[in-house]
Amino acid sequence: MASNSEIQYAIMNGIHFGKGGGEKREDPNKVKTKARKKGYQTGAHKSGAAKHKAEIRQRVKSRPSQRKG
């Protein structure tokens, strides 16, 4: 339970619900979406639709008209 002084402080100043100072900030150099996006595009997350689309992309990539050189 909260003490009388804590309750009085909350009544006078209000309660703020938000991120506390103890939580660490996001690392600006951290890669979020690109790392996960490749897994989704290649069907690594076990999605049948993604695997099928990845297979189609691979076939298009291997066509003679799509090859460089």
Z-matrix of the N, CA and C atoms (Angstrom, degrees):
N
C 1 1.456
C 2 1.522 1 109.40
N 3 1.309 2 113.59 1 153.06
C 4 1.447 3 119.46 2 178.55
C 5 1.525 4 110.15 3 -83.08
N 6 1.301 5 115.15 4 148.52
C 7 1.464 6 119.35 5 178.80
C 8 1.527 7 109.83 6 -78.57
N 9 1.310 8 116.29 7 167.93
C 10 1.474 9 120.80 8 179.81
C 11 1.522 10 111.25 9 -60.32
N 12 1.337 11 116.33 10 -38.15
C 13 1.469 12 119.25 11 -178.57
C 14 1.534 13 110.94 12 -67.45
N 15 1.325 14 117.20 13 -37.27
C 16 1.475 15 120.41 14 177.58
C 17 1.521 16 111.19 15 -66.67
N 18 1.315 17 115.91 16 -41.50
C 19 1.473 18 120.04 17 178.43
C 20 1.517 19 110.12 18 -63.98
N 21 1.349 20 116.43 19 -44.55
C 22 1.462 21 120.66 20 179.16
C 23 1.535 22 110.64 21 -61.44
N 24 1.345 23 116.41 22 -41.36
C 25 1.469 24 120.71 23 178.22
C 26 1.531 25 110.83 24 -62.05
N 27 1.334 26 117.27 25 -42.40
C 28 1.458 27 121.48 26 179.90
C 29 1.519 28 110.82 27 -65.04
N 30 1.333 29 117.14 28 -38.42
C 31 1.469 30 120.57 29 179.19
C 32 1.523 31 110.27 30 -66.64
N 33 1.313 32 117.29 31 -42.29
C 34 1.470 33 121.24 32 -176.04
C 35 1.538 34 112.35 33 -77.14
N 36 1.320 35 117.22 34 -38.13
C 37 1.465 36 120.16 35 -172.97
C 38 1.520 37 114.04 36 -107.95
N 39 1.308 38 117.30 37 -13.37
C 40 1.460 39 119.74 38 -178.72
C 41 1.523 40 111.23 39 86.27
N 42 1.315 41 113.81 40 171.67
C 43 1.462 42 120.37 41 179.83
C 44 1.519 43 107.81 42 -117.17
N 45 1.313 44 116.20 43 133.01
C 46 1.456 45 121.03 44 -179.56
C 47 1.521 46 109.00 45 -110.64
N 48 1.318 47 115.93 46 117.64
C 49 1.458 48 120.95 47 176.57
C 50 1.511 49 107.67 48 -101.49
N 51 1.300 50 117.11 49 112.83
C 52 1.459 51 120.52 50 -179.68
C 53 1.509 52 109.26 51 -169.08
N 54 1.309 53 115.13 52 -169.31
C 55 1.456 54 119.91 53 178.80
C 56 1.516 55 109.21 54 -66.51
N 57 1.300 56 115.11 55 131.33
C 58 1.451 57 120.16 56 177.79
C 59 1.511 58 111.08 57 -81.98
N 60 1.284 59 116.75 58 168.12
C 61 1.455 60 121.09 59 179.49
C 62 1.516 61 112.36 60 -74.14
N 63 1.330 62 117.48 61 -15.94
C 64 1.452 63 120.79 62 -176.51
C 65 1.517 64 113.61 63 -76.90
N 66 1.328 65 117.51 64 -20.34
C 67 1.459 66 119.85 65 -178.46
C 68 1.520 67 110.23 66 -79.54
N 69 1.323 68 116.00 67 139.31
C 70 1.457 69 118.89 68 -178.89
C 71 1.527 70 110.41 69 -78.22
N 72 1.277 71 115.59 70 152.43
C 73 1.461 72 121.93 71 -179.16
C 74 1.525 73 110.10 72 -80.56
N 75 1.327 74 115.65 73 158.47
C 76 1.464 75 120.80 74 177.48
C 77 1.527 76 109.79 75 -65.25
N 78 1.302 77 116.34 76 139.00
C 79 1.454 78 121.45 77 176.63
C 80 1.525 79 108.25 78 -76.16
N 81 1.335 80 119.43 79 121.20
C 82 1.464 81 120.25 80 -177.47
C 83 1.534 82 113.50 81 -65.50
N 84 1.346 83 117.98 82 -19.98
C 85 1.460 84 121.05 83 -179.44
C 86 1.523 85 112.85 84 -90.29
N 87 1.325 86 116.86 85 -0.66
C 88 1.455 87 120.94 86 -176.22
C 89 1.532 88 110.36 87 -75.14
N 90 1.318 89 116.58 88 131.64
C 91 1.459 90 121.71 89 177.70
C 92 1.522 91 107.75 90 -90.61
N 93 1.325 92 117.01 91 123.15
C 94 1.458 93 119.73 92 -178.00
C 95 1.513 94 111.25 93 -102.11
N 96 1.330 95 116.39 94 -67.02
C 97 1.453 96 119.16 95 -167.32
C 98 1.520 97 114.02 96 -80.29
N 99 1.307 98 118.67 97 -37.62
C 100 1.455 99 119.51 98 -174.54
C 101 1.522 100 111.85 99 -62.17
N 102 1.316 101 116.53 100 -40.05
C 103 1.461 102 119.88 101 -179.37
C 104 1.526 103 110.53 102 -64.45
N 105 1.330 104 116.45 103 -41.20
C 106 1.457 105 120.13 104 -179.56
C 107 1.524 106 110.82 105 -77.01
N 108 1.316 107 116.24 106 -33.45
C 109 1.465 108 120.49 107 -175.91
C 110 1.528 109 111.20 108 -61.55
N 111 1.321 110 117.05 109 -39.08
C 112 1.464 111 119.63 110 179.77
C 113 1.520 112 110.50 111 -62.22
N 114 1.327 113 117.03 112 -40.16
C 115 1.462 114 120.66 113 178.11
C 116 1.521 115 111.60 114 -61.93
N 117 1.315 116 116.32 115 -39.81
C 118 1.461 117 119.23 116 179.11
C 119 1.532 118 110.69 117 -69.81
N 120 1.320 119 116.76 118 -40.43
C 121 1.462 120 119.60 119 -177.93
C 122 1.514 121 112.31 120 -67.91
N 123 1.309 122 117.06 121 -31.01
C 124 1.465 123 119.17 122 -178.91
C 125 1.517 124 112.43 123 -91.43
N 126 1.326 125 116.99 124 -2.16
C 127 1.460 126 120.55 125 178.64
C 128 1.510 127 113.27 126 79.05
N 129 1.314 128 117.31 127 19.32
C 130 1.457 129 120.86 128 -177.49
C 131 1.528 130 112.61 129 -69.88
N 132 1.319 131 117.70 130 -14.09
C 133 1.465 132 120.10 131 -178.99
C 134 1.531 133 111.55 132 -94.48
N 135 1.326 134 117.21 133 18.61
C 136 1.467 135 124.90 134 172.84
C 137 1.531 136 114.37 135 72.36
N 138 1.310 137 117.45 136 19.74
C 139 1.458 138 119.74 137 176.98
C 140 1.523 139 108.77 138 -85.74
N 141 1.308 140 116.92 139 125.36
C 142 1.458 141 120.97 140 -179.63
C 143 1.511 142 112.31 141 -62.99
N 144 1.340 143 116.44 142 -40.09
C 145 1.468 144 120.54 143 179.87
C 146 1.526 145 110.57 144 -63.96
N 147 1.331 146 117.28 145 -42.16
C 148 1.461 147 120.82 146 -179.54
C 149 1.523 148 110.89 147 -66.79
N 150 1.328 149 116.54 148 -39.10
C 151 1.460 150 119.65 149 177.76
C 152 1.525 151 110.53 150 -63.49
N 153 1.326 152 115.57 151 -41.60
C 154 1.460 153 120.08 152 -179.94
C 155 1.531 154 110.67 153 -64.11
N 156 1.332 155 116.52 154 -44.42
C 157 1.464 156 120.16 155 178.98
C 158 1.527 157 111.22 156 -64.87
N 159 1.336 158 117.12 157 -37.28
C 160 1.459 159 121.18 158 178.54
C 161 1.525 160 109.98 159 -65.31
N 162 1.320 161 115.68 160 -38.51
C 163 1.466 162 120.33 161 178.13
C 164 1.528 163 110.77 162 -64.71
N 165 1.320 164 116.60 163 -42.05
C 166 1.472 165 120.88 164 177.65
C 167 1.527 166 109.93 165 -63.34
N 168 1.335 167 117.08 166 -44.45
C 169 1.475 168 120.09 167 178.33
C 170 1.525 169 110.93 168 -58.75
N 171 1.323 170 115.72 169 -41.01
C 172 1.462 171 119.97 170 -179.32
C 173 1.527 172 110.61 171 -64.69
N 174 1.337 173 116.92 172 -40.92
C 175 1.465 174 120.11 173 179.30
C 176 1.531 175 111.10 174 -65.50
N 177 1.326 176 116.45 175 -40.66
C 178 1.471 177 120.29 176 178.80
C 179 1.527 178 109.83 177 -64.10
N 180 1.330 179 115.27 178 -41.79
C 181 1.462 180 120.95 179 -179.27
C 182 1.524 181 112.04 180 -62.71
N 183 1.342 182 116.74 181 -33.93
C 184 1.461 183 119.81 182 -175.28
C 185 1.537 184 112.92 183 -88.38
N 186 1.319 185 117.69 184 -0.43
C 187 1.469 186 119.74 185 177.05
C 188 1.523 187 109.91 186 -65.81
N 189 1.318 188 117.76 187 145.88
C 190 1.462 189 120.58 188 178.55
C 191 1.528 190 113.14 189 -58.21
N 192 1.330 191 117.15 190 -35.22
C 193 1.461 192 119.99 191 -178.27
C 194 1.524 193 112.00 192 -71.20
N 195 1.319 194 118.30 193 -17.76
C 196 1.465 195 122.21 194 -178.10
C 197 1.521 196 112.61 195 -97.72
N 198 1.317 197 117.30 196 -10.47
C 199 1.460 198 120.20 197 -177.77
C 200 1.518 199 110.54 198 -76.61
N 201 1.311 200 115.68 199 144.88
C 202 1.469 201 120.43 200 176.70
C 203 1.514 202 109.17 201 -88.63
N 204 1.291 203 114.58 202 144.79
C 205 1.443 204 115.91 203 172.80
C 206 1.443 205 112.27 204 120.34
